[in-house]
Amino acid sequence: MMDDVAIHPYRDLSCIVPFLPAVVYTYAVNNETGASSFPYVSDYAEKMFHIPAKDIEADEETVMNLIHTDDVENYTKSVLDSMQNLTPWDHQMRMHTKSGSFIHVYGKSVPHTVEEINADGTVTKLTVWHGVIIDITDKKKNEDAAKASLKDLLESTVEPLFAVDCDGFLTEWNDPMAEITGYDRESVVNKTFTSFVTENQKHAVASMFSKSIGAGGTHSHDIRLLSKDGHDVYIHVTYKRWKDVNGTVVGVYGSCQDVTMLKEAEKEKNVALKLADAEKSLTEWLSHEIRNPLSVAMEAAQVLKDKQDTVISTGLVDEEGASYLDMISRSIVYVVELLTNMLDLNKCVEGKIILRPRLCSIQEDILIPTQQMMGVWSHTGRIPVHVLGDEVQVYADTLRLKQVITNLLSNAIKYTTVGFINLSVEIKKGENETHMNESVIITVSDSGSGVSKLEYDNLFSKWEQLGSSVNGAGIGLCLCRMLVMAMGGEIDLNLEYFSGIEGHPGAQFMVTLPINSLTSEGKRTTSTNKAFDAVSDAVVRHNGSKVVEVPANMPILNTNTGIPYDACIRGSYRILIVDDDQLGRKLFRRRFSRIFPDGCTDEVESGEEAIEKVTKEGIVYDAIFMDHFMAVKKMNGAETIRELRKHNVDSLIIGVSGNSKDNEHVSAGANSFFQKPLPPDDILMHAFLARLPPPNGWNVLIVDDVKVNIHFLSRKLQKVSSAHFTTMDMAQKHWLISSCTTGQEAMDLIQNQHFDLLVLDQNIGDDTIRGIDIAKFARECGVNKKSIIVLNSGSDFKQTQASELFDLYWPKPLPSVEQMRRTLCRKLIQSRASIIEKKRRGEDSNRKDP
């Protein structure tokens, strides 16, 4: 067991700590999993954050997630640096309080390593910090005020300056003031300052003089002067009163900045913004008005394609008709992609594009899938696409990077009729052949018609097309450039490239991404994460090479995201569709009946009906799909989601709309968002795997001889069962969790009750019955022989020699809630063909007996 003094050193100072105007705390992080906790927090936390200390000790997320989102990245880096080097943690940041305000805090603590001996004899290494957090809000305010005052003083010595007496007559007018107005000092002194401003500003200037003389302090505004040559001069004036040697107020001086060019630029900007808003509004209108019917058309075409063999065999459609159906589907996909690119381009321009990096293989996760996809979509059969180069792993947003490569490859396919198309990747070394400043270069090369020199300058501009012989919207390369820039990289056309084929010069586009910026701890990810998750994720990434060895057929954390197209998710899921379009709901029902063959789907046409079903009728849904614009009643999708979350509804909520309403839906509480038409089943299932737990109503059995292990595992499983955790009371309603401490008791329960999930320790105290024996008994004699069985043990798994009995392995300490949920959900994925075959043979073992 861990030394209590090492983890709670302040309890011996109980007579002093309560009187300190600071939060005294102990913070611990698991070196392997990144799980963190606050074993001790002083009572001053309630005064600083308005959260009782006992609540922070019980659930560390309550205070960690108060860290300002803009400060999460630096905070995470400071914790990791302190943990890895065992150096003092010394950091300033902003934190929200439960009252709604935010404060500046300063924290300092000293780390050390502690080893905790678990009940089964394994050792867990922790990094523990002891320190204090101080509220420095008032100090920061004083510092800011002092800086502002110093800035004013400096500007008064270098900027244009004038002075007026108490009656408003000019007494000073320096040379910089003469330069911007054309009036020298002699021509303005002893004249009123208001005589040089426009008529409609005279009263405002006179009022500002009076205010500055009477109240003192600093006052400023923008005014428009009439220059000597008749042009308008815009200046920003800061007024301060000035006194003589006796301290008597004798007038006001104004420090000026010439903002004429800024004002003119603002006018041009406003004109450009109006044009951009008009274009954006048109795009959004087209998106909504076109995407909804496109969604129906795409789903209907998919229905026909799914039944294509039957339709042809019955003579309703011949082979030629089937080819027309394929042409219709491809045309719809093209229009959807065009709309998506236009909307993404608007997001890039507005700086609203969101990157979600993850560790990925450039070849396996980007180039090869794009090659296969474009090989199917291009349908040319003329030019093969080859993938060349070495394997490279980086942190990158795979969706956005594939979007870039898809656009480039699409152009290559359009313009290449003979020769080749190559996708390649290589690493560009940094200075002195070190890993510093390394870059990964992805190239798309072809032997097409090439790019004319006349097109070089505008190549990446909006609405510019490569030549006129091929149709296109002219936004693909512009979007590529903005996406690559958002990822911290560059995209260029190699002007020296030649394909080697006479008459076919070809083109080579090069995407360069800095490896260091893509693989740094939490960069571009923690800024949108809560601090609690950011620290855990960063620690896990840092220890990415420390993987527990298990047999190949038993993954601890399966990171493979490849899902077969005909896959589905087993389980009695209950789905709610909220959409005012009856035809759209019908097609959604068909999609979800295919993805959830054992599930039940309800539908309503308004947000009000959805709220009534959940809150008044008490129906618990595993997932809710929410449209945005619903004309039947008043509430839109975002308002409905927000109201559901107010009632602590913890279902998985996915927003769906023809418009780009992802920000509104996610900020209201949605877990994800899709634009209509919905993507293919496998992409939808990717979204489910990220957050969807196994269905409500599961029966779970935990077998462990240590009751405290059962307690913490039960709490974690309750969070696993909640797609959007709100309260523990709500989470406890999803699954019925039972437990026992002996092997014989476990076997008795398994033989007489249906369990969907068994979580077994391997060594159950002095009991001769081990976890492996219970698993074997469940497979042979259990009521549900197809239960998901998890081995939860700190011992060496390889010694069990029976991996075929277990579906999953969770080490001690446990993985994160997200990892546990993802691995469980993945075990529910099956092939639709295999399900149909099992039903034909009467082997549908995934359903409970009535």
N, C-alpha and C positions, 0 to 999 in steps of 0.2 A: 504493500500500500504506500501511497505518497505521504511524505512528511507533511503534517498539517501546518507546521510553522512555515514551511516553504511556500505554501499556497495562501495562508492567512496570517502574514506577519504583523498586521496592524491590530489584531485583537488584544495583544498585550498592551497597546497604547490607547485603550478605550477611554481613559480619562482625559486624553488630549485631543484625539481626532474630532470629537463632536464640536470643538470650539474653533476648528480651522475653517477659514472662509474659502474652502476649496473642496473638490471631490477627491477623496483618497480611494484608490481602487487597486485591485489585482486583476490582470487580464491574462488569459491563457489561450494558446493556439496549438492544436495538434499538428506536429511537424509533418505528418503523412497525409492526413485528409483535409487539413485546413479548417476543421471545425473549431469554433472559438467559444469562449464563455467568460463571464465575470464572476469568479468565485466570491469576491468581496467588493462591496461598494458602500461608501460612507453615506450617511443620511443627508449630507449636503446636496446630493444629486436631486432631491425633490425640490429644493429651492432654486437650483440652477436650471434644471430641465423640466420641472413640474411632473416628474415621474418618481414614484417611491423607489428607494434603493432595492427593496425586496423584489420588485417587478423586473428590474434590470438583472438581478442575480438569477431570477427564474427564467428569463427569456432575453438573451443578449441583443436580439434584433430590435427590441423596443428603443434602445438608445443608439445602436450602430446606424440604423436607417434614418436618424435625424441629421446625419452629416450632409451638408449641402452638396447637391449632385455635382457641382462644378469643382468641388474639392476632393471628391472621392478618389480620383486617379492619384493625386499627390499623397493623399493619406495612405492608400494601399501601398504605394512605393516605399513610403517611410517605414511602414510596419515590416515589409519584407526585408528592407535594408537592415533594420535593427535586428530582425530574427536571424538572418543569414550571417551577420558579422558580430552578433552579440554586442552591439554598440548602443549607447543610450538613445532612447526615442525622444526627440525634441522637435515639436511640431506645433504650428498654428493653423487653425481652420475655422470655418463657420459652421454652426449647428443650429438647426431649428429647435424650437421648444414646443411643447404641447399646447401652449397658449397661442401659437400662430406666428410669433416673431422669430427672429434669429439673432444669435449672439456670436461674438468672436471669443474663442477659447484658446488657451495655451496649455499644452500638455507636456509633461516630462516624466520619464520613467526609465528604469534600468532593467534589462532582461537577463534571465539566466535559464539554463536548461534543467528540466526536472524529469525524472523517470518514474512513471506510474506502473506498478505491478498489478496486472489484472487478475481476476479470480482464477483464470485458467493458467496462470503462470507466465503469460506473454507480457512483454514490456512495451508500453506506449511512451514515446518521447514527446514532451511538451516544452514550448518556450513560454515562460511566465514573466510578465512585467509587473513591477510594483511602482506606483507613482501617483501623481496628482494632476488634476485638470483645474485650471483657474479661469474665471470669467474676466476677459480683458477688453470688454466692449467699450467701456468709458475711456480707457487708455487709447483705443483705436480712434475714437471720435476726436479726442484732443489732438492726436497726431495729424489726422486729416485736416482739422481746422488750421493747425499751425502751417501745414504745407500749402493750403490755399492762401493764407495770408502772405507767406513768403513769395508765392507765385505772383500775387498782385503787386508786391513791392518790386519784383524784378521786371515785370511788364511795364510798370510806370517809368522805368529808366530807359527802356529801349523802344517802346511803342510811341506812336503819335500822341501828343499831349496838349491839352488846352486847360485854361482856368478862367472862371468867371467869379465876379464879386457877388455880394448878397443881393444886388439888384439885377443880376443877370447880364452884366456887361463883361465882355472879354478882357482879361488882363494879361493872359499868356497864350502863345500859339507857336509851338516849336517848328523846326525845319521839316521833320517827317510829316507834320500836319499840313504844312504848306505844299509838300510834294503830292499828297493825295487829293488836295482840293484845288490847287492852282492859286490860292490866295496866300500872299506873304503876310508876315506878322503886322507890318505897318498898316495894311489895308483892312485889318479886322479888329485890332485892339480898340477898345472903347465903343465898340458896336455890340448890340445884343446878339447872343448866340442864336436865338430863335429866328433871327433874320436870315440865317443861312440854311434853315431846314424847310421842308415842304409845308404848305399851309395846314394840311390835315394832321401834322405832328407837333405843331407849335404848343398846343395845350398840354400834350403828354410830356414834352421836354420841360416846360415850365413847372409842371407838377413834380417831376423827378428832381429838379433843382430844390424846390421847397422841402421835399421829403428828405433829401440828403442833408440839407442844412439843419433842419429841425431834429430829425431822429438820429442822425449820424449813421455809422456803419457803411456798408458797401451796397450800392444799387446799380443795376445795369439794364440796358435794353438796346435794341437795334434801331437806328434812325437812318433816314435818307437825306443826304446833303445835296445842295445844288452847287456843282463845281463851277469854276470861273468860265470854263468853255461850254457850259450848259448841259453837261452830262450828269447823270445821277451817280452819286458815290454812296455806297452803303457802308456804314461803320458800326461796329459794336462798341458801345461806350460803357465804361465802368466808372461810377462817380464815387468820390470820397470828399468829405469836407476837410478844409485845411484851416489852420489857426496861426495867429501871429505869435510873437515871443511871449506874450502875456497869457496865451491860451484862449484868446478870444476868436470865435469863428468869424472868418473874413470872406469866406466863399467856398466854392467847390472846384475840384480839378477832375478832369476826365481823362482816363487812359483809354486809347482807342486802338482798334484793330480794323484794318481795311478788309471788309468781307464782300466787296463788290463781285469778285470772281466767284466766290462761293454762292452768292445769291443768284447769279446768272446760271451757274451750274445746277442749282436747285430747280430753277425754272425748267432747264432742259431735262433734268431728272424727272420732274413731275410730268412733263410731256411724255417721256419714255415710259414712265410707270403707268400712265393712262393707257398707252398702247399695249404695254405688257399685260395689264389687267384685262384689257379687252380681249387679247389673244388667249389669256388664261381662262377667262369666262367662256369664250367660245369653245375652247378645248374641253372644259368641264361639262358644258352643255352637250357637246357632241358625245362625250364619254357616257353621260347618263342616258341620253336619248338613243344612242346606238348600242351601248353595251347590253342593255336589258333585252331588246329583241335578239341581239347576237347570242346572248346566253341561252335563250330558248332554242334558237336555231342550232347551236352547237350541241346542246343536250339531245335534241330531236335527231340530229344526224348521227350522234353516237348510238342512240337506241337502234336506228336502222343498221348501222355498221355491226353492232353486237349481234343482230339477228340476220346478218347478211346471208349466211349459208342457208338459213331457213327460207328467206325471201326468194333466193335464187332457185332453190329446189322446188318450191311451190309454183314457180313460173311467174310470180308477180313482178320480178325484175330480172332482166337478163344480165349477162356479163358486162355488156356495154353500159347498162344502167348503173351497175355497181361501180364502174370506173367514174361515171358522172358524180355519184355520191361521194367518192373519194375526192374529186375535184372540189365539190362544194365544201367539204370539211376543211381542206387545205386553204381554200380562199377565206373561210371564216377565221381560221387560225392567223392568217396573214393580217387581216383587219384588226384583230384583237391585239396582235403584237405591235402594229402601228400605233394604235391608241395608247398602249402601255408605254411605248417609247416616248410619245408626246408628253404624257403625264410625268414620266420620270424626268424628262428634260426640264419641265416646269419646276419640279422639286429641286433639281440641281441648281437651277438659276436662283431659287429662293433660299438655298442653303438648308433645305429640309430633308435631304437624302440621309438615311440612317444606315450605317455600316454595322454588320454583326460578324466580326471575324471569328474564325475557329481554325484549329490546326488541320491542314489539308495537304494532300499531295497534288501538285500542279498537273501531273500526268493523269493519275487515276481519278481525281475528283473534278478536274477542269477540262483538260484537252481531250481525253478519250471519250467521256460522255458527250462533249460537244461534237466531236467527230462522228460518233454513232448517231446522234440526234439529227445533225445536218445531213448525214448520209441518207437518212430516211426521208427527211423533209425535202431535200433538193430534188430527188426523183429524176436526176439527170442520167445517172448510170454512165456518165462519160468520163469524168475526171475523178480518180480516187483521191481521198484525203489521207495523208500519211502523218503519223505522230512520231517525232524524232527527239533525241536528246536524253539527258540523264534524269533520274528521279530527283525531285526537289520538294521538300516539305517547308511550308511557311504558314503563318497565321494570316488568313485573308477571308474576305466576305465571298464565299464561293458563288452565291447567287449573282452578285454584281460582276464578279470577274468572268463568270460564264456568259453573262449578258454582253460584256465587251467582246469576248472572243467570238461569240455567236454572230454579232454584227459584222466583225471583220471577216469571218469565214463566209458569211452570206454574200458579202461583196465579192470575195474571191471566186465563189461558185458562179455568181452572175456573169463575171467578165472573163472567165477562163473556159476556152473551148478545146484547147489541146495542151499537152504537157503535164503539169503537175500542180498540186496544192499541198503545201507542207505546213504543219504546226510543229514548232520546236521550242525547247526551253533550255536555257543554260544559265550558269551562275557567273556573274562578273565579279572578280576579286576586288577587294579594296586596296588601299595603299599598302605597299610592302608585302603583298600576298597574304595579308591577315584577314580575319573575319570582320574587321571594322569596315563599315560602309559597304558591305556586300550588297549586290543587287541581283534580282532574278529577272532575266530578259526573256519574254515570250514573243516569238515572231510568227507572223502569218505571211507566208511567201507563196506566190503563184506565178504562172507563166501566161497571164492574161494580157489584155490590151494595154495595161499600164496606166499611168496618170500623166496627163498633159502638164507641161511646165506652167501653162496659163492658169492651172487650177491649184498650184502649190499654195499660194497666199491665202486662199479662202477654203482650203481643204477641210478644215474642222469647224467651219462656220455653219450656222443654222440655215436650213433650207438649201444648202449647196449639194448638187448631185455630181457624181463622177461621170461626166459625159452625158449624152442625151439618148444613147442607143438602148438603154435599159431603164425600165420604170423604177421609181423609188421616190421616197418622200424627202430625202435630203436631210434627215435628222440623225441618222445612225452614227456617223463619225463625230458629230458634235456631242452626242450623248456619251460616246466612248471616251472622248477627251475629258468631259466633266466627271465621269465616274472614276477614271484613272486618277485624275487630280484629287478627287475626294479621298482616294486610297493612298495619297502621298506619292504618287508616281508620275510618270510622263509617258506620252504616246507620240511617236514620230513616224514619218515616212522616210525610209532609207533612200536618199536621192542618188546614191551610187549603185543601187542594185540593178542587176541585169539577169534575166532568167537563163540566158545561154541559148535560147531558141530564137533564131532569126525571125523577125516580124512579130514576135511576141515578147516584148520587153518585160512584162510582168510588173508586179509591185510587191513591196515588202514593208509591212507595218510592224513596228517594234514597241512592245509595252514593257516599260522598265519599272519595277517595283522595288523599293528599298527593303531588304530582308530585315534589317535591324528594327525599323519602325513597325514592321508587321508582326514581329515576334516579341516585342517588349512586353513586360508583364502588364496585362490589362489595358494596353493602349488601344484607344478607340472602342473599348468595350465597357470599361468601368465607368465612363462618363454617363452612361445611361443605366448603370446597375446601381442597386442599393449597396451601401458600404459593407453590410454583413456578407452578401454574396460575393462582392468583389474580392475581399480578403481570402475567402475560402477558395474561390476559383484561381486566384493568383498563386496560392500555395500549392494547389494541386498541379497547376501547370509547371511550377518550378520543380516539383518532384515527379515530373512526367515519366522519367525513366525508371522509377521505382515501382514496378508492376509485380503483383503477387503471381507466381507461376501456378497455373491451373491447366488441366487438360484442354485441348483445343475445342472440344464439344461442350465446354461449360464456361461461358464468358462471365467475368466479374462485372465489367462495364462494357457492353457491346457498343462500340462507336461506329459500326458499319451501318450506313443509312440507306443501303440499296434495298429497295422493296419491290418485289415482283409486281408486274402490272395487274395480275389477277388475284392479288392478295386481298384479304379481308380481316376484320378484327372480330374474334369470337367473344361472346358474353352478352348478357341481357341488358344492353345499354338502352337508355331512354333518351330520345332526342326531341327537341322542340324547334320547329321552324317558324320564324316570325317574319312574314312577308305579305304585303297586300296584293301581290300578283298571284292569282289562283293557278295559272299555268306554270309559273315559276316554282310554286310550292309543290306541284305535282312532279316536276322534274327533279327537284331536290329530294323528294321522298324516294324516287327511284334510285338516285345516287346513294342515299344513305342505306337503303335496303340492300344494296350491293356491298357496301363497305361494312355494315353491321347486320349480317344475315340473321342473327338471333335477337336483334333489337326491336324496339317499338318506337315509332315516330308519330308525334303529335304536331299539329299545325294550327296557327292563329294568324289573323290578318292585321293585328295592331299591337303596339306596345302595351296598351292598357289591358288587353286580353292576356298577354303574356304575364304581366304582373299579377293579375287575378289568379291565373292558374298556379303560379308558384306560391304566392303569399296566402290566398284565401282557400284554394283547394288543397294546398300543401303537397303538391306533386314535386318530387325531387328529380331533376333532370341531370343526366351526366354531361350533356352538351347542349348549348343553345346557339342557333344560327340566327343572327339579327340583321335584317335589312335596315337601311337608313331612312329613306323617304317612304313614308306610309300615309297615303291620303285618306285612309278610312277615318282615323281620329287625329288627335293633335300631337301626340308624342312621336318624336323621331327616334331612330335607333340609339343614338348616343344618350339621349335623355332616359330612354328605357333601361339601358345598361346601368346608368348611374343610379337609377331608382332601385334596380335589383340589388346592386352592391350595398345600397343603404340598408336593405333588409338582410344583409349578410348572406346572400345567395352565393355559394362558392362553386357553382357549376362552371365548366369550361365554356366561355362565351367567345364566339368567333363572329366578328362583324363581316357583313357581305353587302356590297353596294356597287352600282355601276360607276359611281364617282369615287375619287380618291379621298375617302373619309377615314383613313387609318389613324391619323392623329386624334381626331375627335373620338373615335371609338376606343382606342387604347387609353387615352387620358381619362375616359369615363369608366374604365375598368375592364375592357375587353382584353382577352389573352392573345388574340391574333386577329388579322384582318385579311380578306381576299376581295379583290375586285371581280365583278362579274365579267365574263362567265367564269365559273369555278374551274380551277386547274384540274389535271387528270387525277385519278384516284390515288396514285402513289405519292403525289405532292401533298394532297390533303392528308394522307396518312402520316407524312413527315411531321405536319403540324400537330396531329393528334399525339404522336409519339413524344413530342417535346413536353406536353403538359397533361394529357389525358390519363387519369388513373384507371385501373380496372373498375368494372361497373359497381353501382350501389348494390347492397344486399349480399356481399361476399361474406362467407364464414371463414374466419382465420383462426389457426391454432398455433400458439407459441410454446415451444418445449425448451425449458432452460432451468437448471437447478438454482440459479442465482436470481432472487426475486427483483433485485434492483435492475438487472439486465432486462427482465420482463417488463418492468415499469417503463424504462426508457425506450425499449423497442416498440411497446404499445403506443406510446406518444408519437413516435416517429411514423409508425404505420398509419396512425390517424391523420397525420399531415399528408402522407402519401395518398390517402384516399380522397383528399380534397384538392381539386384542380386549381382552386384560387383560395388559399387558406385565409379565413377571416377570423373565426374563433374556434377554440377547442370544443366548445359545446356543439357547434355546428358540425365539426369534423367527426365527432363521436357517433353521429347518426348514420354514417355511411356503411360501416362494416361492423359485424359482430365479432369481437376479438376475444377468444378464450385462451387460457393458459394452463399449464400444469408443470410440475417440477420433477416427475419421475417417468421413466420409460413405460412402465406398465399402465399407468394412468393414461398416457398418451395413446397407447394401443387400444385401450378400451373405448376411448372417445372416437378414434378414427374408425373403429369397427362398427360404431353405432350412429355416427353423425356424418353428414355431408360437409366436407371442408374444401373450399376452393384454394386455400393457400396454407401450407405447412411451413413454419420456420423452425428449424431444428438445430440445437447445439449438438456437437459431436460427442463430447465427454460430459455426461450428466452426473456430476458428483461421483459417488461411489457405486452408482447403479451399473450393473453389468450390461444393461441394455443401452446401446449407444445410438447416436443419431442415425448412423447407417442402417442399424437394425430396424428402427422405426420407419425409415424410408422404404426399406424392402417390404415390411409388413403392409404399409399403405398401398404399395403397388400391387400386392397380391390379395389383400383381404379388406382394404378400405371400402367404405361406401362409394367414395369417388376415387377410382383408381387413377384418374387423370389429373389429380390435384397438382398444382405447381408446388414443388418442394424445393425449399431454399436451405442450404447449409449455412448457418451463421456461427462461425467458429474462429477463434484466434489461433488454433493449432495448424500444423502443416497439412494442408488439404491433400497433398499427393499420397499421404499414408493411408487414406481411406480405400484407395483402389476400387472405388465403386461410383465413378462419376456418372454412370448411366442412370443411377437412381435419382440424382439431383438435377434440377433444371437450372439453378442459379447458385452462386456462392457470394455471400456478403461477409466480408471480413469484420473482425472486431478491432478498432471501432468501426461503426457502421458507415457506409457511404452516405452521400448527401441525399436528401429527400428526392431531389430531381433525378438522381441517378437510380435510386431504388424504383421510382415510379416508371422511369423509361424502360428499365430491364424487365419489369413485370408486364408492362403493356406489350413489349416486343414478343413476349412468350405467347400472347394471345393472337398473334398474326398467323394465319394459315392460308393456304391456297384454296380459292373457291372450287377448283376442280376436285381437290381432295375431299372437301366438305360434301359436294354433290355425291361423290362415290361412297362416302361413309353413310350418308342418308339412304342411298340406294341399298346398302348392305345392312341398314338398321343399326349403325354403330355411332349414333350421334351422342357421344358421351359427354359433350360439353354442357348439355342441359341437365338441370336438376330434375329429379323425379317429382311429379306433382304430389 
